[in-house]
Amino acid sequence: MQAQTLESILKGYHAAIGGLDKYPQQNAVIIKAQTQGGGGGQKRPMTFTLKAPKSSRMDLVIQAGLTYTMAYDGKQAWSIQPWTGSMDPQPMNADDARDAGRTIKLLWNDLMASGNGGSILTYEGKDEIEGSEVYKVKSKYADGTEIIYFLDVDSYLIIKWTTRSMNSGVLDESDMFLGEYQVIEGRTLPFVFEQKMNGETMSSTYIKEYQFNASVSDALFSMPAKQ
């Protein structure tokens, strides 16, 4: 019964976002956005470059001439952190690398056949979020990481996901709220992502544009040699 219920929810979700055929893995997707800290203030431009099944890159403009980069090529995660005084790329530790690897889930999440990279999905029943009834689907990984997806029972769209994982021996839990869905070329896509921890907003990301079927070299995701 559980498998049948899970299957029907996944089918509903796939139909709601426009069908899995609208999200091919052959080419990259570029997402142009602006992000803002939880306390408000200046919005900073950022770009996500995603290429299924695992490659991702995020470039955040700190100020003119200074860009924070975080990337993952499916095997190695690395970053450039200009506030350290160095523009050399540095490999990430295991916890940060795992988090960087999740960037791909902004588009290809675990409820999509192309995004299910080794996790086990289970239907966890119904719940309520801000007055809306939701289905709960849990995605569990071998390392113990869990991502709980909350789907509106009427639209079948994801309105929130909760990530639980161990970082340096401490259990971290964060929520990502999705909203302002729009239909673009047959795809139903979220245009606002709000990250919260312990109920407090940590950041808000406002999508400006999704560019599908982009031609991007795999070299963009690989750690470059130090200058």
GROMACS elastic network, one bead per residue, 0.5 to 0.9 nm:
[ bonds ]
;  ai    aj funct       b0    kb
    1     4     6  0.51575   500
    1     5     6  0.61630   500
    1     6     6  0.85811   500
    2     5     6  0.50816   500
    2     6     6  0.60473   500
    2     7     6  0.84738   500
    2   122     6  0.76778   500
    2   123     6  0.64776   500
    2   124     6  0.88571   500
    3     6     6  0.50394   500
    3     7     6  0.60079   500
    3     8     6  0.86248   500
    3   122     6  0.77234   500
    3   123     6  0.77262   500
    4     7     6  0.50503   500
    4     8     6  0.62667   500
    4     9     6  0.87138   500
    5     8     6  0.52148   500
    5     9     6  0.63062   500
    5    10     6  0.87078   500
    5   123     6  0.72225   500
    6     9     6  0.51522   500
    6    10     6  0.61960   500
    6    11     6  0.86012   500
    6   121     6  0.81628   500
    6   122     6  0.68129   500
    6   123     6  0.54012   500
    6   137     6  0.77272   500
    7    10     6  0.51679   500
    7    11     6  0.61410   500
    7    12     6  0.85777   500
    8    11     6  0.50709   500
    8    12     6  0.61352   500
    8    13     6  0.86229   500
    9    12     6  0.50177   500
    9    13     6  0.61661   500
    9    14     6  0.86216   500
    9   123     6  0.86569   500
    9   135     6  0.79902   500
    9   137     6  0.87828   500
    9   151     6  0.86889   500
    9   153     6  0.89169   500
    9   156     6  0.73829   500
   10    13     6  0.50048   500
   10    14     6  0.60762   500
   10    15     6  0.85449   500
   10   111     6  0.65368   500
   10   112     6  0.79127   500
   10   156     6  0.85745   500
   11    14     6  0.51394   500
   11    15     6  0.61865   500
   11    16     6  0.85242   500
   11    19     6  0.89849   500
   12    15     6  0.52417   500
   12    16     6  0.60887   500
   12    17     6  0.88594   500
   12   155     6  0.83004   500
   12   156     6  0.58483   500
   12   157     6  0.86089   500
   13    17     6  0.63769   500
   13    18     6  0.87737   500
   13    19     6  0.85222   500
   13   111     6  0.79626   500
   13   112     6  0.87053   500
   13   151     6  0.80139   500
   13   155     6  0.80873   500
   13   157     6  0.60701   500
   13   158     6  0.80853   500
   14    17     6  0.55038   500
   14    18     6  0.65476   500
   14    19     6  0.50510   500
   14    20     6  0.60882   500
   14   111     6  0.82281   500
   14   112     6  0.72330   500
   14   156     6  0.85286   500
   14   157     6  0.89956   500
   15    18     6  0.52480   500
   15    20     6  0.79343   500
   15   156     6  0.85224   500
   16    19     6  0.72225   500
   16   155     6  0.67498   500
   16   156     6  0.61503   500
   16   157     6  0.64200   500
   16   187     6  0.85048   500
   16   188     6  0.69196   500
   17    20     6  0.78683   500
   17    22     6  0.86071   500
   17   156     6  0.86589   500
   17   157     6  0.72927   500
   17   183     6  0.84634   500
   17   186     6  0.81302   500
   17   187     6  0.55123   500
   17   189     6  0.68902   500
   18    21     6  0.80874   500
   18    22     6  0.65428   500
   18    23     6  0.89032   500
   18   183     6  0.85497   500
   18   186     6  0.56685   500
   18   188     6  0.60498   500
   19    22     6  0.57936   500
   19    23     6  0.77859   500
   19   186     6  0.86352   500
   19   187     6  0.77456   500
   20    23     6  0.54425   500
   20    24     6  0.74505   500
   20   112     6  0.72099   500
   20   113     6  0.79184   500
   20   114     6  0.84515   500
   21    24     6  0.60363   500
   22   185     6  0.89390   500
   22   186     6  0.76117   500
   22   187     6  0.67100   500
   23   107     6  0.85414   500
   23   108     6  0.79615   500
   23   114     6  0.85759   500
   23   187     6  0.85161   500
   23   212     6  0.83040   500
   24    27     6  0.70415   500
   24    28     6  0.88307   500
   24    52     6  0.83004   500
   24   114     6  0.84141   500
   24   213     6  0.81431   500
   25    28     6  0.72506   500
   25    51     6  0.68592   500
   25    52     6  0.50834   500
   25    53     6  0.68484   500
   25   114     6  0.75478   500
   25   213     6  0.88747   500
   26    51     6  0.79923   500
   26    52     6  0.75494   500
   26   213     6  0.77443   500
   27    50     6  0.89352   500
   27    51     6  0.65424   500
   27    52     6  0.78861   500
   27   212     6  0.76013   500
   27   214     6  0.57287   500
   27   215     6  0.60437   500
   27   216     6  0.73997   500
   28    49     6  0.68796   500
   28    50     6  0.55271   500
   28    52     6  0.71836   500
   28   211     6  0.84763   500
   28   212     6  0.67087   500
   28   213     6  0.57019   500
   28   215     6  0.62215   500
   28   216     6  0.61682   500
   29    48     6  0.80842   500
   29    49     6  0.58875   500
   29    50     6  0.52212   500
   29    51     6  0.64088   500
   29    52     6  0.89215   500
   29   107     6  0.86632   500
   29   210     6  0.70244   500
   29   211     6  0.55415   500
   29   213     6  0.60690   500
   29   214     6  0.56793   500
   29   215     6  0.85255   500
   29   216     6  0.87201   500
   30    47     6  0.70180   500
   30    48     6  0.57296   500
   30    50     6  0.63714   500
   30    51     6  0.88490   500
   30   209     6  0.81371   500
   30   210     6  0.60007   500
   30   212     6  0.66605   500
   30   213     6  0.85883   500
   30   214     6  0.68115   500
   31    46     6  0.84232   500
   31    47     6  0.56630   500
   31    49     6  0.63841   500
   31    50     6  0.81376   500
   31   207     6  0.70910   500
   31   208     6  0.75852   500
   31   209     6  0.57834   500
   31   211     6  0.61920   500
   31   212     6  0.86285   500
   32    45     6  0.77058   500
   32    46     6  0.62795   500
   32    48     6  0.66206   500
   32    49     6  0.88422   500
   32   206     6  0.87732   500
   32   207     6  0.61026   500
   32   208     6  0.54046   500
   32   209     6  0.51000   500
   32   210     6  0.65410   500
   32   211     6  0.81334   500
   33    44     6  0.84253   500
   33    45     6  0.59491   500
   33    46     6  0.52843   500
   33    47     6  0.60450   500
   33    48     6  0.79778   500
   33   191     6  0.89103   500
   33   205     6  0.66621   500
   33   206     6  0.54606   500
   33   209     6  0.69212   500
   33   210     6  0.89532   500
   34    43     6  0.57928   500
   34    44     6  0.52614   500
   34    46     6  0.55720   500
   34    47     6  0.82421   500
   34    60     6  0.87855   500
   34   204     6  0.83910   500
   34   205     6  0.57034   500
   34   206     6  0.52360   500
   34   207     6  0.65344   500
   34   208     6  0.73434   500
   35    42     6  0.84331   500
   35    43     6  0.52889   500
   35    44     6  0.53096   500
   35    45     6  0.64951   500
   35    46     6  0.69247   500
   35    60     6  0.85636   500
   35   203     6  0.68859   500
   35   204     6  0.56271   500
   35   206     6  0.61953   500
   35   207     6  0.86710   500
   36    39     6  0.80195   500
   36    40     6  0.60175   500
   36    41     6  0.66985   500
   36    42     6  0.63284   500
   36    44     6  0.65245   500
   36   202     6  0.87166   500
   36   203     6  0.55822   500
   36   204     6  0.52804   500
   36   205     6  0.64465   500
   36   206     6  0.84403   500
   37    40     6  0.53954   500
   37    41     6  0.69018   500
   37    42     6  0.79760   500
   37    43     6  0.78919   500
   37   201     6  0.80194   500
   37   202     6  0.60254   500
   37   204     6  0.64886   500
   37   205     6  0.89026   500
   38    41     6  0.85301   500
   38   194     6  0.89953   500
   38   195     6  0.85996   500
   38   196     6  0.85482   500
   38   200     6  0.76064   500
   38   204     6  0.68519   500
   39   201     6  0.78830   500
   39   202     6  0.78048   500
   39   203     6  0.81973   500
   40    43     6  0.81184   500
   40   203     6  0.84868   500
   40   204     6  0.88056   500
   43   205     6  0.88826   500
   44    60     6  0.71168   500
   44    61     6  0.61991   500
   44    62     6  0.69002   500
   44    63     6  0.82076   500
   45    59     6  0.85026   500
   45    60     6  0.61726   500
   45    61     6  0.57390   500
   45    62     6  0.83485   500
   46    58     6  0.70795   500
   46    59     6  0.54660   500
   46    61     6  0.61545   500
   47    57     6  0.80445   500
   47    58     6  0.57100   500
   47    59     6  0.52377   500
   47    60     6  0.66396   500
   47    61     6  0.88827   500
   48    56     6  0.72330   500
   48    57     6  0.56940   500
   48    59     6  0.66072   500
   48    60     6  0.88471   500
   48   103     6  0.84156   500
   49    55     6  0.83045   500
   49    56     6  0.56473   500
   49    57     6  0.50973   500
   49    58     6  0.64597   500
   49    59     6  0.85435   500
   49   104     6  0.86832   500
   49   216     6  0.85015   500
   49   220     6  0.89672   500
   49   221     6  0.87987   500
   50    53     6  0.87614   500
   50    54     6  0.79583   500
   50    55     6  0.59877   500
   50    57     6  0.65086   500
   50    58     6  0.87139   500
   50   103     6  0.79714   500
   50   104     6  0.58930   500
   50   106     6  0.87410   500
   50   107     6  0.80045   500
   50   108     6  0.89213   500
   51    54     6  0.65387   500
   51    55     6  0.50562   500
   51    56     6  0.61608   500
   51    57     6  0.89728   500
   51   104     6  0.75232   500
   51   216     6  0.83275   500
   51   218     6  0.85474   500
   52    55     6  0.61070   500
   52    56     6  0.82567   500
   52   104     6  0.74037   500
   52   108     6  0.74570   500
   52   114     6  0.74845   500
   52   115     6  0.78363   500
   53    74     6  0.80200   500
   53   104     6  0.78976   500
   53   108     6  0.80357   500
   53   114     6  0.67099   500
   53   115     6  0.67529   500
   53   117     6  0.79933   500
   54    72     6  0.76145   500
   54    73     6  0.68218   500
   54    75     6  0.86741   500
   54   101     6  0.68389   500
   54   102     6  0.83606   500
   54   103     6  0.87527   500
   54   104     6  0.63129   500
   54   115     6  0.84284   500
   54   117     6  0.84786   500
   55    71     6  0.77094   500
   55    72     6  0.54913   500
   55    74     6  0.52946   500
   55    75     6  0.87794   500
   55   101     6  0.75366   500
   55   103     6  0.86274   500
   55   104     6  0.68990   500
   55   218     6  0.81497   500
   55   221     6  0.64675   500
   56    70     6  0.83304   500
   56    71     6  0.56260   500
   56    72     6  0.53272   500
   56    73     6  0.66353   500
   56    74     6  0.81840   500
   56   100     6  0.78266   500
   56   101     6  0.71721   500
   56   102     6  0.85391   500
   56   103     6  0.62656   500
   56   104     6  0.57613   500
   56   221     6  0.64871   500
   57    69     6  0.71804   500
   57    70     6  0.57235   500
   57    72     6  0.63534   500
   57    73     6  0.84038   500
   57   100     6  0.83911   500
   57   103     6  0.77686   500
   57   104     6  0.86401   500
   57   220     6  0.78744   500
   57   221     6  0.61930   500
   58    68     6  0.80089   500
   58    69     6  0.56501   500
   58    70     6  0.52325   500
   58    71     6  0.62458   500
   58   103     6  0.81492   500
   59    67     6  0.63485   500
   59    68     6  0.56966   500
   59    70     6  0.66796   500
   59    71     6  0.85618   500
   60    66     6  0.86446   500
   60    67     6  0.54428   500
   60    68     6  0.50608   500
   60    69     6  0.64288   500
   60    70     6  0.87304   500
   61    64     6  0.70974   500
   61    65     6  0.78606   500
   61    66     6  0.61122   500
   61    68     6  0.63223   500
   61    69     6  0.87664   500
   62    65     6  0.81542   500
   62    66     6  0.55743   500
   62    67     6  0.54769   500
   62    68     6  0.66754   500
   62    82     6  0.85515   500
   63    66     6  0.53228   500
   63    67     6  0.71281   500
   64    67     6  0.80040   500
   66    81     6  0.89802   500
   66    82     6  0.63329   500
   66    83     6  0.86071   500
   66    87     6  0.88700   500
   67    80     6  0.78768   500
   67    81     6  0.77643   500
   67    82     6  0.68212   500
   68    79     6  0.74164   500
   68    80     6  0.56531   500
   68    81     6  0.53076   500
   68    82     6  0.63161   500
   68    83     6  0.85389   500
   69    78     6  0.82008   500
   69    79     6  0.52682   500
   69    80     6  0.50433   500
   69    81     6  0.69139   500
   69    82     6  0.89523   500
   69    89     6  0.86292   500
   70    77     6  0.74771   500
   70    78     6  0.59634   500
   70    80     6  0.66654   500
   70    81     6  0.85668   500
   70   100     6  0.69774   500
   71    76     6  0.83369   500
   71    77     6  0.56375   500
   71    78     6  0.55370   500
   71    79     6  0.62246   500
   71    97     6  0.88686   500
   71   100     6  0.66726   500
   71   101     6  0.81118   500
   71   103     6  0.88695   500
   71   220     6  0.85311   500
   71   221     6  0.57001   500
   71   222     6  0.74861   500
   71   223     6  0.78292   500
   72    75     6  0.69402   500
   72    76     6  0.56825   500
   72    78     6  0.65267   500
   72    79     6  0.88596   500
   72    97     6  0.75485   500
   72   100     6  0.63104   500
   72   101     6  0.59802   500
   72   103     6  0.87133   500
   72   221     6  0.58012   500
   72   222     6  0.70281   500
   72   223     6  0.83240   500
   73    76     6  0.58071   500
   73    77     6  0.67332   500
   73    78     6  0.89987   500
   73   101     6  0.84261   500
   73   218     6  0.77052   500
   73   219     6  0.85390   500
   73   220     6  0.85157   500
   73   222     6  0.55135   500
   73   223     6  0.82152   500
   74    77     6  0.78651   500
   74   101     6  0.72916   500
   74   221     6  0.86240   500
   75   101     6  0.89636   500
   76    91     6  0.73979   500
   76    92     6  0.80343   500
   76    97     6  0.72901   500
   76   101     6  0.89825   500
   76   222     6  0.76594   500
   76   223     6  0.78439   500
   77    90     6  0.86746   500
   77    91     6  0.59751   500
   77    92     6  0.56087   500
   77    93     6  0.82507   500
   77    94     6  0.87324   500
   77    96     6  0.79819   500
   77    97     6  0.50316   500
   77    98     6  0.81495   500
   77   100     6  0.66392   500
   77   101     6  0.74319   500
   77   221     6  0.87371   500
   77   222     6  0.82685   500
   77   223     6  0.77506   500
   78    89     6  0.64055   500
   78    90     6  0.53789   500
   78    92     6  0.51035   500
   78    93     6  0.87813   500
   78    97     6  0.74572   500
   78   100     6  0.84937   500
   78   222     6  0.82361   500
   78   223     6  0.62305   500
   79    88     6  0.85106   500
   79    89     6  0.54343   500
   79    90     6  0.54515   500
   79    91     6  0.65257   500
   79    92     6  0.68644   500
   79   223     6  0.81437   500
   80    84     6  0.89940   500
   80    86     6  0.78227   500
   80    87     6  0.58742   500
   80    88     6  0.61254   500
   80    90     6  0.63492   500
   81    84     6  0.59172   500
   81    85     6  0.78595   500
   81    86     6  0.69775   500
   81    87     6  0.66270   500
   81    88     6  0.80658   500
   81    89     6  0.77920   500
   81    90     6  0.83581   500
   82    85     6  0.55346   500
   82    86     6  0.56285   500
   82    87     6  0.55139   500
   82    88     6  0.85154   500
   83    86     6  0.74192   500
   83    87     6  0.88299   500
   84    87     6  0.81644   500
   86    89     6  0.83770   500
   87   226     6  0.85148   500
   87   227     6  0.82521   500
   88   224     6  0.86452   500
   88   225     6  0.81131   500
   88   226     6  0.52768   500
   88   227     6  0.64456   500
   89   223     6  0.66743   500
   89   224     6  0.68501   500
   89   225     6  0.75483   500
   89   226     6  0.63562   500
   89   227     6  0.88854   500
   90   223     6  0.80442   500
   90   226     6  0.86124   500
   91    97     6  0.83487   500
   91   223     6  0.79513   500
   92    95     6  0.79901   500
   92    96     6  0.58167   500
   92    97     6  0.54536   500
   92   100     6  0.88547   500
   93    96     6  0.54798   500
   93    97     6  0.59131   500
   93    98     6  0.86270   500
   94    97     6  0.50400   500
   94    98     6  0.62042   500
   94    99     6  0.87534   500
   95    98     6  0.52323   500
   95    99     6  0.64579   500
   95   100     6  0.87614   500
   95   166     6  0.79499   500
   95   167     6  0.58827   500
   95   168     6  0.73384   500
   96    99     6  0.50456   500
   96   100     6  0.61192   500
   96   101     6  0.85668   500
   96   167     6  0.84509   500
   97   101     6  0.61506   500
   97   102     6  0.88325   500
   98   101     6  0.50799   500
   98   102     6  0.66654   500
   99   102     6  0.52525   500
   99   103     6  0.72031   500
  100   103     6  0.56024   500
  100   104     6  0.84145   500
  101   104     6  0.66358   500
  101   105     6  0.85003   500
  102   105     6  0.55114   500
  102   106     6  0.79337   500
  102   109     6  0.87638   500
  103   106     6  0.58990   500
  103   107     6  0.84450   500
  104   107     6  0.61102   500
  104   108     6  0.59757   500
  104   109     6  0.72824   500
  104   115     6  0.81334   500
  105   110     6  0.72311   500
  105   115     6  0.70720   500
  106   109     6  0.66042   500
  107   115     6  0.84365   500
  107   189     6  0.86934   500
  108   111     6  0.80510   500
  108   112     6  0.63035   500
  108   113     6  0.84539   500
  108   114     6  0.64530   500
  108   116     6  0.82226   500
  109   112     6  0.57661   500
  109   113     6  0.85376   500
  109   114     6  0.79062   500
  109   116     6  0.69008   500
  110   113     6  0.72480   500
  110   114     6  0.78581   500
  110   117     6  0.72280   500
  110   119     6  0.75062   500
  110   120     6  0.89990   500
  110   121     6  0.80518   500
  110   139     6  0.68264   500
  110   147     6  0.86271   500
  110   149     6  0.89525   500
  111   114     6  0.85258   500
  111   115     6  0.68474   500
  111   116     6  0.66683   500
  111   121     6  0.80420   500
  111   137     6  0.84936   500
  111   139     6  0.83622   500
  111   149     6  0.84556   500
  112   115     6  0.51597   500
  112   116     6  0.63484   500
  113   116     6  0.56002   500
  113   117     6  0.87116   500
  114   117     6  0.77193   500
  116   119     6  0.60905   500
  116   120     6  0.82170   500
  116   121     6  0.87731   500
  116   139     6  0.87186   500
  117   141     6  0.88454   500
  118   140     6  0.87175   500
  118   141     6  0.67786   500
  118   142     6  0.79914   500
  119   139     6  0.57602   500
  119   140     6  0.51873   500
  119   142     6  0.72072   500
  119   146     6  0.88806   500
  120   138     6  0.78631   500
  120   139     6  0.54433   500
  120   140     6  0.52294   500
  120   141     6  0.66473   500
  120   142     6  0.87590   500
  121   137     6  0.66727   500
  121   138     6  0.55197   500
  121   140     6  0.66215   500
  122   136     6  0.86018   500
  122   137     6  0.56790   500
  122   138     6  0.52611   500
  122   139     6  0.67235   500
  122   140     6  0.83885   500
  123   126     6  0.88836   500
  123   135     6  0.78447   500
  123   136     6  0.61331   500
  123   138     6  0.63870   500
  124   135     6  0.75360   500
  124   136     6  0.51338   500
  124   137     6  0.55849   500
  124   138     6  0.66062   500
  124   148     6  0.88775   500
  125   134     6  0.85755   500
  125   135     6  0.59993   500
  125   136     6  0.56382   500
  125   137     6  0.77149   500
  126   133     6  0.69795   500
  126   134     6  0.55436   500
  126   136     6  0.58086   500
  126   150     6  0.87287   500
  126   153     6  0.86982   500
  127   132     6  0.84227   500
  127   133     6  0.58996   500
  127   134     6  0.52876   500
  127   135     6  0.64202   500
  127   136     6  0.69193   500
  127   150     6  0.81779   500
  128   131     6  0.60627   500
  128   132     6  0.53960   500
  128   134     6  0.56399   500
  128   135     6  0.85300   500
  128   150     6  0.89828   500
  129   132     6  0.51785   500
  129   133     6  0.65111   500
  129   134     6  0.69876   500
  129   150     6  0.84272   500
  129   152     6  0.89561   500
  129   159     6  0.86784   500
  129   160     6  0.87084   500
  130   133     6  0.85369   500
  132   152     6  0.67981   500
  132   153     6  0.80951   500
  133   151     6  0.83629   500
  133   152     6  0.61569   500
  133   153     6  0.59774   500
  133   154     6  0.83268   500
  134   150     6  0.57091   500
  134   151     6  0.50523   500
  134   153     6  0.50777   500
  134   154     6  0.84290   500
  134   156     6  0.84266   500
  134   158     6  0.88731   500
  134   159     6  0.85688   500
  135   149     6  0.79147   500
  135   150     6  0.55507   500
  135   151     6  0.50593   500
  135   152     6  0.64816   500
  135   153     6  0.61030   500
  135   156     6  0.82921   500
  136   148     6  0.65259   500
  136   149     6  0.56354   500
  136   151     6  0.65944   500
  137   147     6  0.83424   500
  137   148     6  0.56983   500
  137   149     6  0.51254   500
  137   150     6  0.66545   500
  137   151     6  0.80924   500
  138   146     6  0.67666   500
  138   147     6  0.58144   500
  138   149     6  0.62433   500
  138   150     6  0.89351   500
  139   145     6  0.82855   500
  139   146     6  0.56253   500
  139   147     6  0.51025   500
  139   148     6  0.62297   500
  139   149     6  0.78450   500
  140   143     6  0.84018   500
  140   144     6  0.65765   500
  140   145     6  0.58966   500
  140   147     6  0.65678   500
  140   148     6  0.85937   500
  141   144     6  0.54433   500
  141   145     6  0.52793   500
  141   146     6  0.64128   500
  141   147     6  0.87016   500
  142   145     6  0.72896   500
  143   146     6  0.89869   500
  143   165     6  0.85229   500
  143   166     6  0.88816   500
  144   164     6  0.84471   500
  144   165     6  0.68396   500
  144   166     6  0.79475   500
  145   163     6  0.73973   500
  145   164     6  0.57370   500
  145   166     6  0.72691   500
  146   162     6  0.79848   500
  146   163     6  0.58142   500
  146   164     6  0.51617   500
  146   165     6  0.65713   500
  147   161     6  0.65423   500
  147   162     6  0.54751   500
  147   164     6  0.63680   500
  147   165     6  0.86813   500
  148   160     6  0.82998   500
  148   161     6  0.53316   500
  148   162     6  0.50357   500
  148   163     6  0.65412   500
  148   164     6  0.84307   500
  149   158     6  0.66628   500
  149   159     6  0.80786   500
  149   160     6  0.61943   500
  149   162     6  0.66819   500
  149   163     6  0.89610   500
  150   157     6  0.83155   500
  150   158     6  0.56254   500
  150   159     6  0.60008   500
  150   160     6  0.52620   500
  150   161     6  0.58968   500
  150   162     6  0.83629   500
  151   154     6  0.86092   500
  151   155     6  0.78372   500
  151   156     6  0.52674   500
  151   157     6  0.52045   500
  151   159     6  0.58597   500
  151   160     6  0.73344   500
  151   161     6  0.88387   500
  152   155     6  0.55639   500
  152   157     6  0.56250   500
  152   158     6  0.64318   500
  152   159     6  0.65912   500
  153   156     6  0.54489   500
  153   157     6  0.81007   500
  154   157     6  0.82748   500
  155   158     6  0.86907   500
  157   181     6  0.88270   500
  157   188     6  0.87059   500
  158   161     6  0.74463   500
  158   177     6  0.84540   500
  158   178     6  0.68183   500
  158   179     6  0.85407   500
  158   190     6  0.89465   500
  159   176     6  0.83886   500
  159   177     6  0.57439   500
  159   179     6  0.64114   500
  160   175     6  0.68754   500
  160   176     6  0.54412   500
  160   178     6  0.57101   500
  160   179     6  0.86943   500
  161   174     6  0.84637   500
  161   175     6  0.58010   500
  161   176     6  0.52925   500
  161   177     6  0.66527   500
  161   178     6  0.83173   500
  162   173     6  0.69222   500
  162   174     6  0.56899   500
  162   176     6  0.63304   500
  162   177     6  0.87719   500
  163   172     6  0.78569   500
  163   173     6  0.55577   500
  163   174     6  0.54349   500
  163   175     6  0.64532   500
  163   176     6  0.82218   500
  164   171     6  0.68315   500
  164   172     6  0.56503   500
  164   174     6  0.68649   500
  165   170     6  0.82026   500
  165   171     6  0.56586   500
  165   172     6  0.54123   500
  165   173     6  0.67125   500
  166   169     6  0.56404   500
  166   170     6  0.52674   500
  166   172     6  0.58930   500
  166   173     6  0.88096   500
  167   170     6  0.51823   500
  167   171     6  0.62712   500
  167   172     6  0.64900   500
  168   171     6  0.84325   500
  172   197     6  0.89178   500
  173   197     6  0.68595   500
  173   198     6  0.80424   500
  174   195     6  0.71334   500
  174   196     6  0.59006   500
  174   198     6  0.74399   500
  174   199     6  0.89212   500
  175   194     6  0.80945   500
  175   195     6  0.56849   500
  175   196     6  0.50763   500
  175   197     6  0.62781   500
  175   198     6  0.85209   500
  175   199     6  0.83637   500
  176   193     6  0.65001   500
  176   194     6  0.55677   500
  176   196     6  0.63324   500
  176   197     6  0.89666   500
  177   192     6  0.79497   500
  177   193     6  0.56379   500
  177   194     6  0.50016   500
  177   195     6  0.63599   500
  177   196     6  0.79118   500
  178   181     6  0.80460   500
  178   190     6  0.60239   500
  178   191     6  0.76060   500
  178   192     6  0.57383   500
  178   194     6  0.66144   500
  179   189     6  0.88072   500
  179   190     6  0.54200   500
  179   191     6  0.63171   500
  179   192     6  0.51606   500
  179   193     6  0.67186   500
  179   194     6  0.84777   500
  180   189     6  0.83063   500
  180   190     6  0.56784   500
  180   191     6  0.52946   500
  180   192     6  0.58596   500
  180   193     6  0.89770   500
  181   188     6  0.63114   500
  181   189     6  0.52247   500
  181   191     6  0.58291   500
  181   192     6  0.78965   500
  182   187     6  0.79942   500
  182   188     6  0.55192   500
  182   189     6  0.54994   500
  182   190     6  0.64909   500
  182   191     6  0.71449   500
  183   186     6  0.59197   500
  183   187     6  0.52977   500
  183   189     6  0.62957   500
  183   190     6  0.89697   500
  184   187     6  0.51379   500
  184   188     6  0.63585   500
  184   189     6  0.71958   500
  184   210     6  0.85699   500
  185   188     6  0.84721   500
  189   210     6  0.88098   500
  190   193     6  0.74312   500
  190   207     6  0.79080   500
  191   205     6  0.81151   500
  191   206     6  0.58694   500
  191   208     6  0.74134   500
  191   209     6  0.85663   500
  192   204     6  0.71599   500
  192   205     6  0.57291   500
  192   207     6  0.61740   500
  193   203     6  0.82973   500
  193   204     6  0.57855   500
  193   205     6  0.50730   500
  193   206     6  0.66693   500
  193   207     6  0.81900   500
  194   201     6  0.69132   500
  194   202     6  0.76825   500
  194   203     6  0.59360   500
  194   205     6  0.63087   500
  194   206     6  0.87424   500
  195   200     6  0.84125   500
  195   201     6  0.58709   500
  195   202     6  0.55568   500
  195   203     6  0.53831   500
  195   204     6  0.63452   500
  195   205     6  0.84376   500
  196   199     6  0.57277   500
  196   200     6  0.51906   500
  196   202     6  0.52699   500
  196   203     6  0.72683   500
  196   204     6  0.89917   500
  197   200     6  0.53913   500
  197   201     6  0.66472   500
  197   202     6  0.67560   500
  198   201     6  0.85317   500
  201   204     6  0.75129   500
  207   210     6  0.76755   500
  211   214     6  0.64709   500
  216   219     6  0.83962   500
  216   220     6  0.73152   500
  217   220     6  0.57969   500
  217   221     6  0.81356   500
  218   221     6  0.57978   500
  218   222     6  0.70599   500
  219   222     6  0.51645   500
  219   223     6  0.81303   500
  219   224     6  0.83745   500
  220   223     6  0.81335   500
  220   224     6  0.86665   500
  221   224     6  0.88334   500
  223   226     6  0.88524   500
  224   227     6  0.87052   500
